[in-house]
């Protein structure tokens, strides 16, 4: 792949001018960072910086688009995704982010909705998925943490980067209470040990299968490691035992379970994985489709990331007692899972 030179950092003054109060979401629960939601129309300079940082982060990890910044039609087109970012006010840096699309019956129904999703280029959706899942989900993508928060003196603040991003995803649950599912994909890079990658994919298929074939890879990746060998490794009687085996075996190969995959597996017992593809336009990385049912999120995780957040539609209620009553009623709509692995 021909790698273009990445654009220089965007002027901080231009970024700060676009991080206005109406785009502010909340303070993070840890590390003193701020969450904002922007798009290319209301904050073009912030979006440009997001594209720059994504390309830096993904190239550093072994992927990337090869362009001067990682922006595509899903970021800048007519029906562009929104961008959730974590802003470090001390360093005046974007620590990390996600892009997301709120799907509903108006925006994501049938074939039109499918074409709006970035994942549709890699996966085929069943009729059941289009009808009963697509209009009720949030698609997530392009999650990143900029390398400066992974390997420098800012690493201490970066320890909470995923935690900060979960704070942001938690707000989406309350601001869009009709949402039933989070849908997206997780990435593994080719420099990651082949057998370790295969172990993780085998584990996901064993414990988080898509028995209904809701979503199928367009070009399914074939696992290289012998299936009999993988079966002989994962002999645990349940998820917990197999997870311990996975962690031990991956470490023995000099790797660790990728943080984002680890985090998703600990969010819900009913997560589904949809198989894996090679993303040829993104450095031939391995992309695995996943879906999480909001109602099945572990209650402890939800409480951790939703604490102290008041949804946008309730903030205008000045009477605290009335507002709290409505907030409690909103919480009761969900039946979060109380029992963790």
VEXTIFI-855096 format. One record per residue (C-alpha): residue in three letters; y, x, z; residue number from 0. Coordinates in steps of 0.02 Angstrom, whole numbers, plus 50000, padded with zeros to 5 digits. Layout:
<nodes>
(node ala; (Y; X; Z); NUM) ...
</nodes>
This chain:
<nodes>
(node unk; (50000; 50000; 50000); 0) (node unk; (50174; 50065; 49953); 1) (node unk; (50276; 50072; 50114); 2) (node unk; (50463; 50042; 50096); 3) (node unk; (50584; 50120; 50218); 4) (node unk; (50619; 49998; 50361); 5) (node unk; (50799; 49937; 50375); 6) (node unk; (50911; 50010; 50512); 7) (node unk; (50941; 49914; 50674); 8) (node unk; (51059; 49766; 50659); 9) (node unk; (51228; 49784; 50744); 10) (node unk; (51213; 49727; 50926); 11) (node unk; (51381; 49639; 50919); 12) (node unk; (51319; 49527; 50778); 13) (node unk; (51160; 49487; 50875); 14) (node unk; (51253; 49446; 51036); 15) (node unk; (51370; 49330; 50942); 16) (node unk; (51220; 49228; 50884); 17) (node unk; (51131; 49220; 51053); 18) (node unk; (51234; 49071; 51110); 19) (node unk; (51208; 48951; 51253); 20) (node unk; (51137; 48813; 51144); 21) (node unk; (50998; 48931; 51087); 22) (node unk; (50958; 48989; 51263); 23) (node unk; (50795; 48918; 51333); 24) (node unk; (50770; 48991; 51506); 25) (node unk; (50756; 49148; 51611); 26) (node unk; (50583; 49225; 51619); 27) (node unk; (50488; 49213; 51781); 28) (node unk; (50469; 49402; 51787); 29) (node unk; (50567; 49556; 51733); 30) (node unk; (50736; 49468; 51720); 31) (node unk; (50730; 49435; 51533); 32) (node unk; (50798; 49287; 51435); 33) (node unk; (50713; 49170; 51312); 34) (node unk; (50799; 49105; 51156); 35) (node unk; (50744; 48998; 51008); 36) (node unk; (50833; 49033; 50843); 37) (node unk; (50807; 49014; 50657); 38) (node unk; (50874; 49091; 50498); 39) (node unk; (51010; 48961; 50478); 40) (node unk; (51091; 48975; 50649); 41) (node unk; (51058; 49159; 50682); 42) (node unk; (51029; 49258; 50521); 43) (node unk; (51067; 49426; 50601); 44) (node unk; (50946; 49396; 50745); 45) (node unk; (50814; 49346; 50617); 46) (node unk; (50844; 49506; 50520); 47) (node unk; (50820; 49608; 50678); 48) (node unk; (50660; 49511; 50716); 49) (node unk; (50596; 49555; 50542); 50) (node unk; (50638; 49738; 50569); 51) (node unk; (50554; 49747; 50739); 52) (node unk; (50399; 49654; 50679); 53) (node unk; (50375; 49777; 50537); 54) (node unk; (50400; 49924; 50657); 55) (node unk; (50276; 49851; 50782); 56) (node unk; (50144; 49804; 50654); 57) (node unk; (50153; 49970; 50560); 58) (node unk; (50138; 50063; 50725); 59) (node unk; (49981; 49964; 50763); 60) (node unk; (49906; 49994; 50590); 61) (node unk; (49960; 49842; 50489); 62) (node unk; (50123; 49777; 50420); 63) (node unk; (50184; 49707; 50255); 64) (node unk; (50248; 49870; 50184); 65) (node unk; (50418; 49789; 50152); 66) (node unk; (50583; 49849; 50224); 67) (node unk; (50569; 49710; 50353); 68) (node unk; (50438; 49579; 50393); 69) (node unk; (50517; 49416; 50335); 70) (node unk; (50438; 49290; 50216); 71) (node unk; (50463; 49111; 50157); 72) (node unk; (50397; 49045; 50322); 73) (node unk; (50545; 49131; 50406); 74) (node unk; (50681; 49096; 50279); 75) (node unk; (50627; 48952; 50167); 76) (node unk; (50680; 48771; 50165); 77) (node unk; (50556; 48722; 50301); 78) (node unk; (50564; 48885; 50398); 79) (node unk; (50481; 48914; 50565); 80) (node unk; (50579; 48930; 50727); 81) (node unk; (50582; 49098; 50815); 82) (node unk; (50550; 49118; 51002); 83) (node unk; (50613; 49285; 51068); 84) (node unk; (50618; 49378; 51233); 85) (node unk; (50789; 49461; 51255); 86) (node unk; (50813; 49607; 51375); 87) (node unk; (50995; 49587; 51433); 88) (node unk; (50999; 49759; 51514); 89) (node unk; (50950; 49856; 51358); 90) (node unk; (51017; 49724; 51238); 91) (node unk; (50852; 49728; 51145); 92) (node unk; (50730; 49599; 51078); 93) (node unk; (50574; 49639; 51177); 94) (node unk; (50455; 49530; 51077); 95) (node unk; (50429; 49359; 51002); 96) (node unk; (50332; 49225; 50910); 97) (node unk; (50370; 49113; 50763); 98) (node unk; (50314; 48933; 50777); 99) (node unk; (50311; 48767; 50686); 100) (node unk; (50309; 48599; 50776); 101) (node unk; (50190; 48487; 50679); 102) (node unk; (50198; 48297; 50683); 103) (node unk; (50157; 48150; 50571); 104) (node unk; (50319; 48173; 50474); 105) (node unk; (50315; 48361; 50446); 106) (node unk; (50130; 48406; 50443); 107) (node unk; (50028; 48264; 50372); 108) (node unk; (49887; 48283; 50244); 109) (node unk; (49903; 48412; 50104); 110) (node unk; (50092; 48430; 50119); 111) (node unk; (50076; 48482; 50301); 112) (node unk; (49938; 48604; 50260); 113) (node unk; (50045; 48692; 50130); 114) (node unk; (50183; 48715; 50260); 115) (node unk; (50068; 48818; 50372); 116) (node unk; (50060; 49007; 50356); 117) (node unk; (49876; 49002; 50406); 118) (node unk; (49830; 48895; 50256); 119) (node unk; (49833; 49051; 50147); 120) (node unk; (49685; 49120; 50245); 121) (node unk; (49590; 48965; 50302); 122) (node unk; (49527; 48801; 50229); 123) (node unk; (49557; 48644; 50333); 124) (node unk; (49431; 48503; 50344); 125) (node unk; (49482; 48321; 50319); 126) (node unk; (49451; 48293; 50504); 127) (node unk; (49570; 48435; 50549); 128) (node unk; (49705; 48373; 50429); 129) (node unk; (49696; 48196; 50498); 130) (node unk; (49669; 48216; 50684); 131) (node unk; (49731; 48390; 50730); 132) (node unk; (49864; 48448; 50607); 133) (node unk; (49994; 48314; 50652); 134) (node unk; (49979; 48351; 50838); 135) (node unk; (49992; 48539; 50852); 136) (node unk; (50108; 48689; 50860); 137) (node unk; (50064; 48831; 50744); 138) (node unk; (50100; 49003; 50816); 139) (node unk; (50111; 49166; 50721); 140) (node unk; (50181; 49342; 50705); 141) (node unk; (50176; 49379; 50892); 142) (node unk; (50242; 49553; 50929); 143) (node unk; (50305; 49669; 51065); 144) (node unk; (50416; 49808; 51002); 145) (node unk; (50340; 49982; 51027); 146) (node unk; (50484; 50044; 51135); 147) (node unk; (50419; 49930; 51273); 148) (node unk; (50243; 49997; 51257); 149) (node unk; (50263; 50185; 51268); 150) (node unk; (50431; 50237; 51343); 151) (node unk; (50521; 50222; 51508); 152) (node unk; (50541; 50037; 51466); 153) (node unk; (50352; 50013; 51478); 154) (node unk; (50373; 49948; 51655); 155) (node unk; (50474; 49802; 51589); 156) (node unk; (50354; 49785; 51444); 157) (node unk; (50211; 49753; 51566); 158) (node unk; (50273; 49574; 51577); 159) (node unk; (50302; 49551; 51390); 160) (node unk; (50153; 49435; 51362); 161) (node unk; (50192; 49346; 51525); 162) (node unk; (50370; 49318; 51464); 163) (node unk; (50307; 49250; 51298); 164) (node unk; (50191; 49129; 51389); 165) (node unk; (50344; 49068; 51485); 166) (node unk; (50418; 49024; 51316); 167) (node unk; (50261; 48939; 51251); 168) (node unk; (50254; 48839; 51413); 169) (node unk; (50426; 48768; 51379); 170) (node unk; (50365; 48706; 51209); 171) (node unk; (50231; 48605; 51299); 172) (node unk; (50361; 48513; 51403); 173) (node unk; (50493; 48498; 51268); 174) (node unk; (50363; 48427; 51147); 175) (node unk; (50245; 48329; 51261); 176) (node unk; (50157; 48242; 51116); 177) (node unk; (50085; 48410; 51061); 178) (node unk; (49898; 48421; 51091); 179) (node unk; (49853; 48591; 51019); 180) (node unk; (49912; 48770; 50993); 181) (node unk; (49844; 48841; 50831); 182) (node unk; (49858; 49015; 50761); 183) (node unk; (49768; 49180; 50739); 184) (node unk; (49738; 49344; 50828); 185) (node unk; (49734; 49514; 50745); 186) (node unk; (49626; 49670; 50758); 187) (node unk; (49671; 49828; 50664); 188) (node unk; (49555; 49937; 50561); 189) (node unk; (49581; 50091; 50670); 190) (node unk; (49500; 49994; 50813); 191) (node unk; (49316; 50044; 50830); 192) (node unk; (49209; 49944; 50707); 193) (node unk; (49068; 49906; 50829); 194) (node unk; (49192; 49856; 50964); 195) (node unk; (49277; 49738; 50841); 196) (node unk; (49109; 49662; 50797); 197) (node unk; (49067; 49638; 50981); 198) (node unk; (49227; 49543; 51010); 199) (node unk; (49200; 49432; 50858); 200) (node unk; (49020; 49399; 50912); 201) (node unk; (49079; 49354; 51088); 202) (node unk; (49211; 49235; 51020); 203) (node unk; (49084; 49149; 50908); 204) (node unk; (48959; 49133; 51051); 205) (node unk; (49077; 49065; 51183); 206) (node unk; (49215; 48982; 51082); 207) (node unk; (49126; 48914; 50926); 208) (node unk; (49192; 48787; 50802); 209) (node unk; (49037; 48677; 50795); 210) (node unk; (49126; 48545; 50691); 211) (node unk; (49183; 48665; 50555); 212) (node unk; (49362; 48605; 50572); 213) (node unk; (49433; 48764; 50498); 214) (node unk; (49340; 48888; 50387); 215) (node unk; (49397; 49059; 50323); 216) (node unk; (49431; 49064; 50136); 217) (node unk; (49347; 49235; 50125); 218) (node unk; (49240; 49253; 50283); 219) (node unk; (49226; 49429; 50352); 220) (node unk; (49048; 49490; 50370); 221) (node unk; (49008; 49575; 50534); 222) (node unk; (48940; 49750; 50501); 223) (node unk; (48843; 49775; 50662); 224) (node unk; (48664; 49709; 50659); 225) (node unk; (48653; 49533; 50733); 226) (node unk; (48493; 49573; 50827); 227) (node unk; (48580; 49718; 50912); 228) (node unk; (48726; 49607; 50963); 229) (node unk; (48607; 49474; 51029); 230) (node unk; (48518; 49606; 51133); 231) (node unk; (48683; 49664; 51208); 232) (node unk; (48751; 49494; 51260); 233) (node unk; (48614; 49432; 51375); 234) (node unk; (48724; 49355; 51509); 235) (node unk; (48683; 49182; 51574); 236) (node unk; (48864; 49123; 51555); 237) (node unk; (49039; 49169; 51498); 238) (node unk; (49077; 49275; 51651); 239) (node unk; (48923; 49385; 51634); 240) (node unk; (48948; 49407; 51447); 241) (node unk; (49132; 49447; 51473); 242) (node unk; (49085; 49586; 51594); 243) (node unk; (48963; 49653; 51465); 244) (node unk; (49095; 49645; 51328); 245) (node unk; (49224; 49736; 51434); 246) (node unk; (49099; 49871; 51483); 247) (node unk; (49032; 49899; 51307); 248) (node unk; (49204; 49903; 51226); 249) (node unk; (49264; 50031; 51354); 250) (node unk; (49109; 50137; 51321); 251) (node unk; (49169; 50148; 51140); 252) (node unk; (49340; 50209; 51197); 253) (node unk; (49429; 50043; 51172); 254) (node unk; (49493; 49897; 51275); 255) (node unk; (49495; 49712; 51231); 256) (node unk; (49660; 49683; 51139); 257) (node unk; (49785; 49607; 51265); 258) (node unk; (49826; 49452; 51160); 259) (node unk; (49642; 49409; 51133); 260) (node unk; (49609; 49438; 51318); 261) (node unk; (49754; 49324; 51363); 262) (node unk; (49700; 49182; 51248); 263) (node unk; (49522; 49185; 51314); 264) (node unk; (49588; 49164; 51491); 265) (node unk; (49698; 49013; 51450); 266) (node unk; (49567; 48879; 51420); 267) (node unk; (49378; 48854; 51424); 268) (node unk; (49380; 48749; 51266); 269) (node unk; (49468; 48870; 51149); 270) (node unk; (49394; 48867; 50974); 271) (node unk; (49379; 49017; 50859); 272) (node unk; (49368; 48986; 50673); 273) (node unk; (49297; 49143; 50599); 274) (node unk; (49384; 49297; 50531); 275) (node unk; (49464; 49354; 50368); 276) (node unk; (49540; 49514; 50302); 277) (node unk; (49726; 49488; 50273); 278) (node unk; (49755; 49591; 50115); 279) (node unk; (49943; 49564; 50118); 280) (node unk; (49957; 49632; 50294); 281) (node unk; (49870; 49800; 50289); 282) (node unk; (49692; 49728; 50278); 283) (node unk; (49692; 49683; 50463); 284) (node unk; (49560; 49564; 50532); 285) (node unk; (49631; 49392; 50572); 286) (node unk; (49533; 49268; 50678); 287) (node unk; (49587; 49086; 50685); 288) (node unk; (49597; 49004; 50857); 289) (node unk; (49648; 48837; 50932); 290) (node unk; (49686; 48791; 51112); 291) (node unk; (49689; 48612; 51178); 292) (node unk; (49844; 48590; 51287); 293) (node unk; (49758; 48472; 51409); 294) (node unk; (49623; 48602; 51438); 295) (node unk; (49741; 48741; 51489); 296) (node unk; (49700; 48805; 51662); 297) (node unk; (49813; 48723; 51788); 298) (node unk; (49855; 48888; 51874); 299) (node unk; (49916; 48961; 51708); 300) (node unk; (50023; 48809; 51672); 301) (node unk; (50104; 48809; 51844); 302) (node unk; (50139; 48994; 51830); 303) (node unk; (50234; 48978; 51667); 304) (node unk; (50317; 48807; 51686); 305) (node unk; (50389; 48833; 51859); 306) (node unk; (50576; 48804; 51872); 307) (node unk; (50590; 48738; 51694); 308) (node unk; (50674; 48572; 51657); 309) (node unk; (50644; 48503; 51481); 310) (node unk; (50795; 48487; 51369); 311) (node unk; (50791; 48298; 51362); 312) (node unk; (50799; 48287; 51553); 313) (node unk; (50940; 48411; 51582); 314) (node unk; (51074; 48284; 51544); 315) (node unk; (51018; 48178; 51692); 316) (node unk; (51138; 48226; 51832); 317) (node unk; (51046; 48133; 51970); 318) (node unk; (50920; 48262; 52035); 319) (node unk; (50807; 48131; 52114); 320) (node unk; (50792; 48032; 51952); 321) (node unk; (50768; 48191; 51852); 322) (node unk; (50628; 48252; 51967); 323) (node unk; (50542; 48083; 51957); 324) (node unk; (50542; 48091; 51768); 325) (node unk; (50483; 48272; 51772); 326) (node unk; (50338; 48227; 51886); 327) (node unk; (50292; 48083; 51771); 328) (node unk; (50292; 48205; 51625); 329) (node unk; (50174; 48322; 51717); 330) (node unk; (50055; 48178; 51752); 331) (node unk; (50036; 48149; 51565); 332) (node unk; (49937; 48310; 51559); 333) (node unk; (49765; 48335; 51636); 334) (node unk; (49761; 48523; 51649); 335) (node unk; (49594; 48604; 51689); 336) (node unk; (49582; 48652; 51874); 337) (node unk; (49426; 48760; 51860); 338) (node unk; (49439; 48935; 51788); 339) (node unk; (49299; 49045; 51725); 340) 
</nodes>
